[in-house]
Amino acid sequence: MSTRENLTFLFERYMSGNCSDEEVEALFALFEEPANEAALRQLIKQALDSAETDLSMQGRVDRISQRAEKNIFEAIQQESNIRFRRPTKVRKLILAAASIVLIFSVGIAFYINSRPAPEKLLEVVSEFGTDVMPGGNRATLHLDDGSIISLSEEKSGIVTGDSLTYSDGSLLSQAKGAAQNYTLNTPKGGQYSVVLPDGTQVWLNAESSLTYPARFDGDQRRVELTGEAYFEVSHHKKPFIVSSAKQEIKVLGTHFNINAYPDQEVSTTTLINGSVRVVNRETQSSSILSPGEQSRVQGGQIQIKEVDVMPYVSWRKGFFSFRETEMREAMSQLSRWYDVEVVYAKTMPPTHFFGDIARNENLASVLRILKQSGVNFRIEKDDSRTKLVVLP
């Protein structure tokens, strides 16, 4: 029997609930081989297309998901001393295993929610409590006449030109007439992108806003940012300026990430390529960044250091990247993306997280991985709010 035939045989027996313990172990061993990923995707798709939405299938899926997540964590531990910039065999294993978790834990949840089913099946209960779905493409566009356009969740971005369109070219039918200025707002659990009038592309992370003009007249291109955004600035003789509460970033054309949430004491700018000048708005002192450097603006100070840029731009690629990330910083990211309030049940010891986790995972899938660091969690829901309780 070929590997593909064996995989198909064991997978079908597992989904029907007829696998022996030895067959389950053999199936898990096949899951751990990156070469089987394509065949696995096809088998899973076929199963989702033909299966009924029953909780017994969800239980079997959860078991596979948890096993794959365990493999991810073990691989991450091996990889923790290897720089992310160098492609490694271990990293490929992590990404392959992560894709398996994504297909099972997110794919099945989406499948169940998208089919006509009783209301009680729309909520999935995990070992932490009622699970929370990940964020998505959610944003509103505010015009200077006071009107607000709710943007389609089926689209990922908009383009500002002679008319307002989505990235696929379709018109924003709600837009009535021209405006001089726009503000793109993303809520907690939202993200969206925008192409500005000069061709610059901006990706907004959750709970962020970008104010920009319909046309860049004058001798500069200026926008205002609250929250976090990734910029790919088009080259132009006019300088491009990003203004936030604590700093201004001046560039001609480059790629960089700005994190300037108002509830954080420090505003950071991480440079991918090109060159930017960071200006402290309190003191007007400035520093120039080179690729791979990050500025930290706090009070009247600007600190510059070399960093691994991946943890600071990974959200734009669709995953959380924890590289010895302090627990409260990681929880802040989860709070914004899953729209949950983080509560610490007790004083927590210093804890750091390692690893890459897809942002389109359900919250419980993320918590299972983070739990390996010795932290426990509980999800609490009431009529108005969802709380993520962090436990020792």
C-alpha positions as a Python dict, from the first residue, in 0.01 Angstrom:
ca = {
    (1, 'M'): (0, 0, 0),
    (2, 'S'): (140, 341, -99),
    (3, 'T'): (180, 622, 154),
    (4, 'R'): (-114, 808, -1),
    (5, 'E'): (-335, 499, 8),
    (6, 'N'): (-235, 432, 369),
    (7, 'L'): (-304, 793, 467),
    (8, 'T'): (-646, 783, 301),
    (9, 'F'): (-734, 450, 463),
    (10, 'L'): (-634, 561, 813),
    (11, 'F'): (-793, 904, 778),
    (12, 'E'): (-1129, 758, 673),
    (13, 'R'): (-1120, 507, 958),
    (14, 'Y'): (-1036, 783, 1205),
    (15, 'M'): (-1318, 1011, 1089),
    (16, 'S'): (-1563, 722, 1114),
    (17, 'G'): (-1444, 649, 1468),
    (18, 'N'): (-1314, 300, 1388),
    (19, 'C'): (-937, 351, 1429),
    (20, 'S'): (-753, 127, 1675),
    (21, 'D'): (-495, 288, 1904),
    (22, 'E'): (-216, 157, 1681),
    (23, 'E'): (-382, 300, 1371),
    (24, 'V'): (-428, 638, 1541),
    (25, 'E'): (-56, 651, 1621),
    (26, 'A'): (27, 558, 1262),
    (27, 'L'): (-203, 833, 1134),
    (28, 'F'): (-45, 1093, 1362),
    (29, 'A'): (298, 987, 1239),
    (30, 'L'): (185, 1054, 880),
    (31, 'F'): (49, 1395, 986),
    (32, 'E'): (397, 1489, 1107),
    (33, 'E'): (551, 1445, 762),
    (34, 'P'): (552, 1777, 571),
    (35, 'A'): (550, 1584, 241),
    (36, 'N'): (195, 1466, 320),
    (37, 'E'): (53, 1817, 360),
    (38, 'A'): (-104, 1843, 11),
    (39, 'A'): (-271, 1503, 40),
    (40, 'L'): (-393, 1595, 387),
    (41, 'R'): (-550, 1917, 266),
    (42, 'Q'): (-742, 1730, -1),
    (43, 'L'): (-865, 1465, 242),
    (44, 'I'): (-980, 1727, 490),
    (45, 'K'): (-1163, 1924, 224),
    (46, 'Q'): (-1343, 1609, 107),
    (47, 'A'): (-1437, 1525, 465),
    (48, 'L'): (-1575, 1874, 529),
    (49, 'D'): (-1770, 1870, 204),
    (50, 'S'): (-1940, 1541, 284),
    (51, 'A'): (-1962, 1527, 662),
    (52, 'E'): (-2259, 1620, 876),
    (53, 'T'): (-2210, 1881, 1148),
    (54, 'D'): (-2198, 1661, 1454),
    (55, 'L'): (-2011, 1705, 1779),
    (56, 'S'): (-1843, 1364, 1759),
    (57, 'M'): (-1655, 1479, 1450),
    (58, 'Q'): (-1556, 1798, 1635),
    (59, 'G'): (-1408, 1588, 1914),
    (60, 'R'): (-1197, 1385, 1674),
    (61, 'V'): (-1081, 1702, 1502),
    (62, 'D'): (-983, 1854, 1837),
    (63, 'R'): (-772, 1550, 1919),
    (64, 'I'): (-578, 1581, 1593),
    (65, 'S'): (-540, 1955, 1645),
    (66, 'Q'): (-402, 1919, 1996),
    (67, 'R'): (-153, 1655, 1881),
    (68, 'A'): (-29, 1881, 1601),
    (69, 'E'): (2, 2174, 1840),
    (70, 'K'): (217, 1964, 2074),
    (71, 'N'): (450, 1892, 1784),
    (72, 'I'): (468, 2263, 1701),
    (73, 'F'): (568, 2355, 2055),
    (74, 'E'): (837, 2086, 2070),
    (75, 'A'): (978, 2207, 1739),
    (76, 'I'): (970, 2568, 1858),
    (77, 'Q'): (1168, 2474, 2167),
    (78, 'Q'): (1437, 2324, 1943),
    (79, 'E'): (1434, 2633, 1722),
    (80, 'S'): (1441, 2896, 1996),
    (81, 'N'): (1817, 2950, 1973),
    (82, 'I'): (1821, 2974, 1592),
    (83, 'R'): (1772, 3313, 1426),
    (84, 'F'): (1444, 3329, 1233),
    (85, 'R'): (1607, 3499, 935),
    (86, 'R'): (1788, 3178, 837),
    (87, 'P'): (1549, 2923, 680),
    (88, 'T'): (1584, 2596, 868),
    (89, 'K'): (1444, 2247, 844),
    (90, 'V'): (1290, 2297, 1188),
    (91, 'R'): (1112, 2614, 1077),
    (92, 'K'): (966, 2430, 777),
    (93, 'L'): (836, 2164, 1015),
    (94, 'I'): (678, 2430, 1236),
    (95, 'L'): (502, 2593, 942),
    (96, 'A'): (380, 2259, 808),
    (97, 'A'): (247, 2155, 1148),
    (98, 'A'): (87, 2497, 1195),
    (99, 'S'): (-95, 2460, 866),
    (100, 'I'): (-240, 2129, 986),
    (101, 'V'): (-367, 2295, 1304),
    (102, 'L'): (-513, 2577, 1096),
    (103, 'I'): (-699, 2342, 863),
    (104, 'F'): (-851, 2138, 1142),
    (105, 'S'): (-928, 2386, 1417),
    (106, 'V'): (-1027, 2681, 1200),
    (107, 'G'): (-1152, 2500, 892),
    (108, 'I'): (-1397, 2284, 1083),
    (109, 'A'): (-1524, 2580, 1288),
    (110, 'F'): (-1586, 2780, 971),
    (111, 'Y'): (-1756, 2480, 812),
    (112, 'I'): (-1990, 2429, 1105),
    (113, 'N'): (-2075, 2799, 1131),
    (114, 'S'): (-2139, 2837, 758),
    (115, 'R'): (-2389, 2552, 730),
    (116, 'P'): (-2753, 2578, 837),
    (117, 'A'): (-2751, 2434, 1188),
    (118, 'P'): (-2919, 2479, 1524),
    (119, 'E'): (-2805, 2793, 1708),
    (120, 'K'): (-2636, 2593, 1982),
    (121, 'L'): (-2385, 2453, 1732),
    (122, 'L'): (-2259, 2803, 1651),
    (123, 'E'): (-2068, 2813, 1979),
    (124, 'V'): (-1781, 2573, 2034),
    (125, 'V'): (-1686, 2497, 2393),
    (126, 'S'): (-1317, 2437, 2457),
    (127, 'E'): (-1134, 2331, 2771),
    (128, 'F'): (-1094, 2704, 2849),
    (129, 'G'): (-1462, 2792, 2806),
    (130, 'T'): (-1670, 2907, 2508),
    (131, 'D'): (-1425, 2958, 2221),
    (132, 'V'): (-1368, 3291, 2044),
    (133, 'M'): (-1338, 3324, 1670),
    (134, 'P'): (-1046, 3525, 1528),
    (135, 'G'): (-1073, 3876, 1389),
    (136, 'G'): (-1116, 3949, 1021),
    (137, 'N'): (-1157, 4219, 757),
    (138, 'R'): (-1363, 4477, 946),
    (139, 'A'): (-1343, 4854, 913),
    (140, 'T'): (-1537, 5175, 865),
    (141, 'L'): (-1448, 5472, 646),
    (142, 'H'): (-1531, 5814, 790),
    (143, 'L'): (-1578, 6110, 552),
    (144, 'D'): (-1528, 6472, 649),
    (145, 'D'): (-1899, 6543, 598),
    (146, 'G'): (-1972, 6315, 894),
    (147, 'S'): (-2095, 6015, 697),
    (148, 'I'): (-1964, 5668, 779),
    (149, 'I'): (-1929, 5376, 538),
    (150, 'S'): (-1923, 5022, 677),
    (151, 'L'): (-1675, 4836, 458),
    (152, 'S'): (-1739, 4486, 331),
    (153, 'E'): (-1599, 4199, 538),
    (154, 'E'): (-1570, 4004, 213),
    (155, 'K'): (-1306, 4250, 89),
    (156, 'S'): (-961, 4315, 234),
    (157, 'G'): (-889, 4673, 131),
    (158, 'I'): (-985, 4992, -49),
    (159, 'V'): (-820, 5216, -309),
    (160, 'T'): (-843, 5597, -299),
    (161, 'G'): (-822, 5753, -643),
    (162, 'D'): (-1060, 5945, -867),
    (163, 'S'): (-1326, 5727, -704),
    (164, 'L'): (-1338, 5500, -401),
    (165, 'T'): (-1310, 5132, -487),
    (166, 'Y'): (-1231, 4806, -318),
    (167, 'S'): (-900, 4639, -401),
    (168, 'D'): (-1074, 4416, -655),
    (169, 'G'): (-1199, 4720, -848),
    (170, 'S'): (-1561, 4718, -733),
    (171, 'L'): (-1707, 5055, -635),
    (172, 'L'): (-1804, 5154, -282),
    (173, 'S'): (-2169, 5207, -361),
    (174, 'Q'): (-2230, 5393, -33),
    (175, 'A'): (-1986, 5672, -120),
    (176, 'K'): (-2183, 5981, -225),
    (177, 'G'): (-1972, 6251, -385),
    (178, 'A'): (-1613, 6343, -313),
    (179, 'A'): (-1451, 6415, 23),
    (180, 'Q'): (-1139, 6612, 112),
    (181, 'N'): (-1027, 6378, 390),
    (182, 'Y'): (-1090, 6020, 495),
    (183, 'T'): (-1036, 5827, 817),
    (184, 'L'): (-1010, 5449, 799),
    (185, 'N'): (-1097, 5289, 1135),
    (186, 'T'): (-1053, 4928, 1237),
    (187, 'P'): (-1224, 4800, 1555),
    (188, 'K'): (-1088, 4540, 1793),
    (189, 'G'): (-1089, 4218, 1594),
    (190, 'G'): (-1052, 4405, 1264),
    (191, 'Q'): (-792, 4471, 997),
    (192, 'Y'): (-800, 4645, 658),
    (193, 'S'): (-570, 4792, 395),
    (194, 'V'): (-582, 5110, 189),
    (195, 'V'): (-400, 5235, -117),
    (196, 'L'): (-348, 5609, -78),
    (197, 'P'): (-374, 5862, -365),
    (198, 'D'): (4, 5845, -428),
    (199, 'G'): (10, 5464, -452),
    (200, 'T'): (137, 5408, -97),
    (201, 'Q'): (-18, 5098, 58),
    (202, 'V'): (-103, 5081, 427),
    (203, 'W'): (-223, 4784, 630),
    (204, 'L'): (-405, 4870, 953),
    (205, 'N'): (-397, 4631, 1246),
    (206, 'A'): (-683, 4599, 1496),
    (207, 'E'): (-811, 4903, 1689),
    (208, 'S'): (-630, 5153, 1466),
    (209, 'S'): (-712, 5455, 1251),
    (210, 'L'): (-549, 5636, 960),
    (211, 'T'): (-651, 5985, 848),
    (212, 'Y'): (-540, 6089, 499),
    (213, 'P'): (-642, 6337, 225),
    (214, 'A'): (-821, 6254, -97),
    (215, 'R'): (-524, 6416, -277),
    (216, 'F'): (-172, 6498, -165),
    (217, 'D'): (-150, 6866, -255),
    (218, 'G'): (129, 7091, -139),
    (219, 'D'): (493, 7001, -81),
    (220, 'Q'): (446, 6694, 142),
    (221, 'R'): (237, 6381, 188),
    (222, 'R'): (104, 6372, 546),
    (223, 'V'): (-114, 6115, 723),
    (224, 'E'): (-211, 6067, 1088),
    (225, 'L'): (-198, 5728, 1261),
    (226, 'T'): (-338, 5592, 1585),
    (227, 'G'): (-259, 5231, 1664),
    (228, 'E'): (-51, 5004, 1441),
    (229, 'A'): (10, 5003, 1066),
    (230, 'Y'): (253, 4866, 812),
    (231, 'F'): (354, 5109, 535),
    (232, 'E'): (490, 5049, 187),
    (233, 'V'): (554, 5408, 82),
    (234, 'S'): (576, 5485, -290),
    (235, 'H'): (883, 5680, -401),
    (236, 'H'): (817, 6046, -470),
    (237, 'K'): (1005, 6373, -442),
    (238, 'K'): (753, 6488, -181),
    (239, 'P'): (840, 6357, 167),
    (240, 'F'): (591, 6120, 327),
    (241, 'I'): (514, 6198, 692),
    (242, 'V'): (333, 5976, 941),
    (243, 'S'): (222, 6171, 1246),
    (244, 'S'): (115, 6009, 1573),
    (245, 'A'): (80, 6132, 1930),
    (246, 'K'): (446, 6097, 2029),
    (247, 'Q'): (639, 6102, 1703),
    (248, 'E'): (663, 6186, 1336),
    (249, 'I'): (819, 5958, 1076),
    (250, 'K'): (962, 6123, 764),
    (251, 'V'): (1050, 5916, 455),
    (252, 'L'): (1073, 5935, 77),
    (253, 'G'): (995, 5573, -2),
    (254, 'T'): (1041, 5263, 214),
    (255, 'H'): (876, 4979, 411),
    (256, 'F'): (826, 5006, 788),
    (257, 'N'): (593, 4925, 1076),
    (258, 'I'): (466, 5173, 1336),
    (259, 'N'): (311, 5071, 1668),
    (260, 'A'): (163, 5380, 1838),
    (261, 'Y'): (-136, 5273, 2044),
    (262, 'P'): (-249, 5551, 2282),
    (263, 'D'): (-262, 5316, 2582),
    (264, 'Q'): (109, 5231, 2549),
    (265, 'E'): (389, 5445, 2691),
    (266, 'V'): (628, 5359, 2408),
    (267, 'S'): (581, 5416, 2034),
    (268, 'T'): (795, 5196, 1812),
    (269, 'T'): (899, 5218, 1448),
    (270, 'T'): (1061, 4915, 1287),
    (271, 'L'): (1238, 4964, 954),
    (272, 'I'): (1239, 4688, 691),
    (273, 'N'): (1426, 4866, 413),
    (274, 'G'): (1519, 5216, 302),
    (275, 'S'): (1567, 5495, 554),
    (276, 'V'): (1340, 5693, 785),
    (277, 'R'): (1385, 5985, 1023),
    (278, 'V'): (1209, 5958, 1358),
    (279, 'V'): (1119, 6287, 1527),
    (280, 'N'): (1022, 6304, 1893),
    (281, 'R'): (731, 6548, 1901),
    (282, 'E'): (796, 6648, 2263),
    (283, 'T'): (1159, 6755, 2217),
    (284, 'Q'): (1193, 6773, 1835),
    (285, 'S'): (1504, 6555, 1866),
    (286, 'S'): (1544, 6308, 1579),
    (287, 'S'): (1728, 5993, 1472),
    (288, 'I'): (1769, 5812, 1141),
    (289, 'L'): (1693, 5441, 1121),
    (290, 'S'): (1869, 5186, 904),
    (291, 'P'): (1712, 4855, 792),
    (292, 'G'): (1676, 4610, 1079),
    (293, 'E'): (1664, 4886, 1340),
    (294, 'Q'): (1382, 4994, 1568),
    (295, 'S'): (1321, 5327, 1741),
    (296, 'R'): (1146, 5350, 2076),
    (297, 'V'): (1001, 5690, 2162),
    (298, 'Q'): (914, 5743, 2527),
    (299, 'G'): (887, 6081, 2693),
    (300, 'G'): (1163, 6300, 2554),
    (301, 'Q'): (1386, 6007, 2458),
    (302, 'I'): (1450, 5816, 2134),
    (303, 'Q'): (1627, 5483, 2170),
    (304, 'I'): (1759, 5292, 1867),
    (305, 'K'): (1842, 4921, 1864),
    (306, 'E'): (1890, 4639, 1616),
    (307, 'V'): (1605, 4387, 1618),
    (308, 'D'): (1478, 4078, 1444),
    (309, 'V'): (1203, 4252, 1246),
    (310, 'M'): (983, 3944, 1209),
    (311, 'P'): (793, 3971, 1541),
    (312, 'Y'): (699, 4331, 1458),
    (313, 'V'): (569, 4277, 1104),
    (314, 'S'): (434, 3920, 1126),
    (315, 'W'): (77, 4039, 1191),
    (316, 'R'): (71, 4173, 835),
    (317, 'K'): (162, 3824, 711),
    (318, 'G'): (-118, 3666, 915),
    (319, 'F'): (46, 3526, 1226),
    (320, 'F'): (162, 3607, 1577),
    (321, 'S'): (540, 3580, 1609),
    (322, 'F'): (657, 3550, 1967),
    (323, 'R'): (1035, 3572, 2016),
    (324, 'E'): (1082, 3578, 2391),
    (325, 'T'): (776, 3805, 2399),
    (326, 'E'): (679, 3923, 2746),
    (327, 'M'): (341, 3788, 2855),
    (328, 'R'): (161, 4123, 2886),
    (329, 'E'): (271, 4225, 2537),
    (330, 'A'): (145, 3892, 2398),
    (331, 'M'): (-184, 3929, 2587),
    (332, 'S'): (-222, 4281, 2447),
    (333, 'Q'): (-199, 4140, 2095),
    (334, 'L'): (-459, 3872, 2172),
    (335, 'S'): (-688, 4128, 2336),
    (336, 'R'): (-700, 4345, 2024),
    (337, 'W'): (-730, 4065, 1771),
    (338, 'Y'): (-991, 3853, 1952),
    (339, 'D'): (-1172, 4152, 2109),
    (340, 'V'): (-1139, 4020, 2463),
    (341, 'E'): (-1063, 4189, 2793),
    (342, 'V'): (-755, 4039, 2958),
    (343, 'V'): (-778, 3994, 3335),
    (344, 'Y'): (-494, 3866, 3555),
    (345, 'A'): (-634, 3655, 3837),
    (346, 'K'): (-318, 3689, 4049),
    (347, 'T'): (22, 3849, 4034),
    (348, 'M'): (195, 3657, 3758),
    (349, 'P'): (564, 3565, 3755),
    (350, 'P'): (773, 3692, 3460),
    (351, 'T'): (677, 3477, 3162),
    (352, 'H'): (785, 3487, 2797),
    (353, 'F'): (639, 3313, 2494),
    (354, 'F'): (809, 3162, 2190),
    (355, 'G'): (666, 3055, 1855),
    (356, 'D'): (462, 3145, 1549),
    (357, 'I'): (83, 3098, 1554),
    (358, 'A'): (-161, 3172, 1272),
    (359, 'R'): (-388, 3467, 1347),
    (360, 'N'): (-687, 3290, 1193),
    (361, 'E'): (-679, 3026, 1466),
    (362, 'N'): (-962, 3024, 1718),
    (363, 'L'): (-853, 3165, 2054),
    (364, 'A'): (-855, 2823, 2223),
    (365, 'S'): (-605, 2688, 1970),
    (366, 'V'): (-367, 2975, 2050),
    (367, 'L'): (-410, 2925, 2426),
    (368, 'R'): (-329, 2554, 2400),
    (369, 'I'): (12, 2644, 2261),
    (370, 'L'): (80, 2926, 2507),
    (371, 'K'): (-24, 2701, 2795),
    (372, 'Q'): (290, 2497, 2733),
    (373, 'S'): (484, 2785, 2894),
    (374, 'G'): (323, 2706, 3229),
    (375, 'V'): (41, 2964, 3215),
    (376, 'N'): (-327, 2870, 3246),
    (377, 'F'): (-629, 3045, 3098),
    (378, 'R'): (-1006, 3067, 3130),
    (379, 'I'): (-1253, 3228, 2886),
    (380, 'E'): (-1554, 3392, 3049),
    (381, 'K'): (-1850, 3532, 2855),
    (382, 'D'): (-2149, 3738, 2956),
    (383, 'D'): (-2404, 3930, 2752),
    (384, 'S'): (-2176, 4227, 2687),
    (385, 'R'): (-1815, 4119, 2718),
    (386, 'T'): (-1570, 3831, 2680),
    (387, 'K'): (-1288, 3805, 2931),
    (388, 'L'): (-964, 3613, 2897),
    (389, 'V'): (-854, 3530, 3251),
    (390, 'V'): (-482, 3457, 3294),
    (391, 'L'): (-409, 3212, 3575),
    (392, 'P'): (-84, 3092, 3735),
}
